């Protein structure tokens, strides 16, 4: 296999960063930093936050889980509301 065909890790991260959507004016899509911050806040409270692109119509769906129970959210503001309910800083 030709090594020139395999992108460098730095290039992979750059592509992923460039392909991330920016925050919509209505706050429906978090920036990568906002998502990572919320993910850390959930982790501090014993929850896991993941994003899935398999939502209705290909839209992102965020899933918060803990102890085998999961709660899907199709709206980022609802994720932040739930974070506030469990004592996090949205």
N, C-alpha and C positions, 0 to 999 in steps of 0.2 A: 504494500500500500504506500502510495506516495504521500510523504509527510506534508507536502505543500497543500494538499486538499483538506487537511484537518485544521480548522481555525484554532488559533491560540486562545487560551482561557480568557485573556484580557479582551480579545475581540468578541468572544461569546457574551461576556458581561456587558460590553459596550452596546452590542446589538440589543440585548434584553432591555437595557436601560433606555435606549432610544425608542424602542417599540412600545414602552409603557405609555398608556394614555395619561394626559395631563388632567388636572382636576377640572371637571365641568363647572360651569358657572352656577349650576344648581347643587353642586356638591355630591352628585350621584356617583362619581368615580373618584376614588382616593388616589393621590399621588403615591408613588412607591414609598416615599418617606412616611406619609400618613398611614399607609397600610402596615408598614413595619413597626411603627410606634404603637398602633392599636394591637398588633399581634403580640408585642412585648407586654403591653398592659394586661391583655387577656392571660398571657402565660404567668404573670405575677399573681394572678388570681386562680390559677389551676385550670384554665381553659385553653383550648387550642383554637386558633382562627386560621382557616384556610380559604382559598378562593378557587372556585371552579368555573370554567367557561362553558359548562354544560347546561346552563340555565335555559329558560324558555327563550326561544329565538336567538340563541347563542350569546345571550347577555350573561355577564358575570353573576354568580351566586356566591355569597359568603356563607360559610358554615362555621358555627361555634360549637365545639363539643367538649364534653367532660364526662368522665366515668361511663363511656359507652353511649351516652345520650347526645344527640346533635340537634341543632336548631338552624335551619337554613334561613337566610335573609336575602331578598332580592333588591334591597334598597340599602345603600351605605349608611344613610341617616338612622335606619333602624338598628344597624350594628352598633353605632355609637350610643344610641339610647339604651341598648341592652348593656353595653359596657358601663354606662353610668349607673344602671340599676344594681350592678354587682360591685360597685364601689370604685370603678376605674375613672381615669381622667380622659375623657374623649378629646 
